[in-house]
Amino acid sequence: MQTMKNLISTFIFSLLVLSSVLATSTPTMNIINNDEITVTELAIFNSASFDAETEHLLFNTADDISVIQIFDTEGNLEFQLPVMSNQVKINKNLFGEGTFNLGFLIKGDSQVHFSTVTVK
């Protein structure tokens, strides 16, 4: 009887831990994913696309972006680009090959919003 209680208690505890972990994790979705480039979704984007012909990443937001920060894989700031618009065009050749983090500073918002760009 005690073994059955322990088994049920362990099962319930495991179920609670699993549901807690699943509830707190934020899944990342790719909004651009092709043979050349992958970009993770960010809530501030109204749209994002990649123009393969011109090799431009195109981002559109509801509010103006004041600055975009580009970090390498080790977290070092490589570029800081002033924008002052809700439409941004960044050429793929600015990145090189690898994974980069883009930090978007929205006008009137102190939080930096991050997206990941992987150039293949």
N, C-alpha and C positions, 0 to 999 in steps of 0.2 A: 504494500500500500504506500509506504514511504517512497519507494522507487518511482511509482506512478506520479506522486505529487511532485517529486523532483523533476521528472521528465516534462510534466505539464508546465511547471514554473520555468524551466529552461526554455521551452518552446515559446511561451508568452514573452519572456524577456528578450529572446532573439528576435521575435516578431516586432516588438517595440523598438529595438535598436535599429533594425532594418528600415522600418517605416520612418524613423527619425532621420536616418541618413538620406533616404530618398527624398524626403520633404525639404531638406536643407541644401541639396545639391542643385545647381543651376546648369541645365544642359546647354551646351554650345551648339549652335547651328551654323552651318556654312551658308552664306547668302550668295557667295560667288565661289564656284568650284568647277574648274576646268583643267585642261592639260597644262596651262601656264601658271595659274594663280588660284589661291584659295583665300577667302576672307571670312572671318567669323562674324556672325550677326551681332548687331549692337542696337539697343532699344532706341537710340537717338536717330537712327537712320530712317528716313522716309523711303529711300531707295538707295541701292548701291549696284553698280554694274562694272563690267570690264569691257572696253572697246578693243578687241583684238587687232583691229586694223591700225589704230593709232597707239595701242598699248597704254591706254589711259585707264586708271581707276576713277570712277565717277561716283561721288557721294552727294546725297541730298538730305538735308535735315530740316526740321520745322523751324528751329531757331538758328541764328547766325553762329558759326564757329569762329572763335576769335583766334585760336592757335591750334595747330596740329604738331604734336611731338612724335618723332620717329625714334624708337629704341631698338638696338640690336638684340640678339638672343641673350646676351649677358646683362641686359638692362642698362647699357650705356646709351645716353642721349646722343644720337647721331645728327639729327636735324631738328630745328624748331621753325616752323613755317607760319608766319602770320596770314590769316585768311580773311576775316571780316566779311563773310558771306555764308549763306546756307547751301551753296553749291561749290563743290571742290573737285578739281581735276588734278590727279597726281600721275606722273608717268612711271611706268613699271621700271624703267632703267635707273630710277633714283634708288631703288632697293638693292639691286644685285640679287644673287641667289641665296635663299635661306628663309628663316622665319624672323619677322619683325613685329613689334607691338606699336600700334598707333594710339597715341593719347589725344583725345579730342577735348579741348576746353571750349565749352559753350558760353557765349556771352551771358553774363548775369548768373552763372553757375560756378561755384568754386570746385566742384568735383570733376576729376579727370575721368573720362569715359574711354575704356580701352577696347580695341579690336585687334585681332591678330591677322597678319598678312603673311602668307607663305608663297614665295616665288620659286617655281620648280625649274 
